[in-house]
Every structure is written in structure tokens, then in C-alpha cells.
Amino acid sequence: MTDRCQLNLRLDGRRDLLETIKDVAAAEGLSVNAWVVRILEQAANQAVSAPPNHHQAQVSEISDIEPVLDKLLDSKLDTLLAAKLAGIEERLGKLSA
């Protein structure tokens, strides 16, 4: 039996972010849950592995995880969007040929 933990994430006023996350997760062949867990794990590991200045800095880094997630999401989105645009351009080239 697995130890089930749950985190409820509210994205008030951020439907665009939710839709983007759904698209990115689908493009990577993951469920939204699996994708979000992976991103949170990466961000937490990055925050924990950063050289600690003092205890308060670590607490602050962990509580300010949103900028880390935004950076990771932006990077992944740039890569995915570039690939999608290249695919669209390729298809358009085939249609016009």
C-alpha cells in the first residue's frame, strides 16, 4: 500500500497557466499530476542543493518556489513551442508544395 499524500493547488485567475501545464504535460506524455510532481521535485531539489548561506535563506528559497517553477516552465515551454512551431512550418511547407 502506498502512502498517499495530497496537495491541492489553486490557480486562481491563472486558467492560462493551467491550460499551458496540460499542454506541456501531454506533449511530454505525462499526466498533469505526474508532470507537476516532477517539476516540484526538481525545484525542491534545486533549492535544497543550493549552498546554504544560513537557515533563514533556505526557508526563504523553499517558500519562494514560484519563481523557480516559472523559470523551469518557461524553459520547457520555449523548447516545446519551438518544436511545435517547427512542426507547423514543416506541415505548411508540405501543403504549399
N, C-alpha and C positions, 0 to 999 in steps of 0.2 A: 504494500500500500504506500502510495506516495504522500508526502507531506504537502498538502495543498495550501498555498498562500495566495492571497488576492490583493491586488492594488486596483482601486477604481480611479481612473484618470479622467478628469473633466477638462474638456477643451472648449470652455465657454467662449463663444464668439470666434472660434477657430475652425469652423467647418472646412475651410480650405485646407488647413493642416491635416485634418482627419482624412480628407479625400486624397491628399498627396501621400500620406502614410499608407493608405490602402493600395494606391497605385504602385508605390515603391515596393511594398511587401509582395504584391502579386508578381511584379516584374522579377523579383528575386526568388519566386516560388515558395514563399513563406506565408503563413497566416499573419494577420495583423499582430496577434498576441506574440507569436514566436519572434517576429521582427522587432517589436518594441522591447521584449525581454533582452534580445541580443544587443540592441542599441544601449539600453540601460546598463547592461553588464559591461559593455565596452567603456561607457562613460564613467561608471563607478571604478573600474579597474584603472582607467587613466587618472582619475582624481586620487585614488589611493596610492598609485605608483609614483605620483609626483613627489619630488623631495620635500618633506615637511619642513616648513620654517618654524612652526610651533603648532600646538594643538588647535588653537583658535583658527588658524589658517586652513587646516584640514576640514574642520567643521564648516567653515565658510565655503570651501570648494565643493563639498558634498551638497550643501544646501543650495548652492547656485549652479545646479546641474543643467538648468535650461540653456545657458549659452553654449555649453559643451554639446548638448543634444542638437541645438540649432546648427552648430558648426559641422557635426557629423552628418546631419540630414542634408545640409546644403551641399556638402561634398558628394554624397551619394546621389543627390538629385542632379547635380551637374553631370555626373557620369551617365546616369540613366537617361537624362534628357538629350545629351549628345548622341547616345546610341539610338534613341527613338527618332531624333531628327535625321540622323544618317539613314535609318531605315526608310523613313518617309521620303527623303530625297531620292533614294535608290528606286523606290516604287514609282515615284513621279517620273523619274527618268525613263523607266521601262514603259510607262503609259504614253509618254510623248514620243517614244521611238517608233 
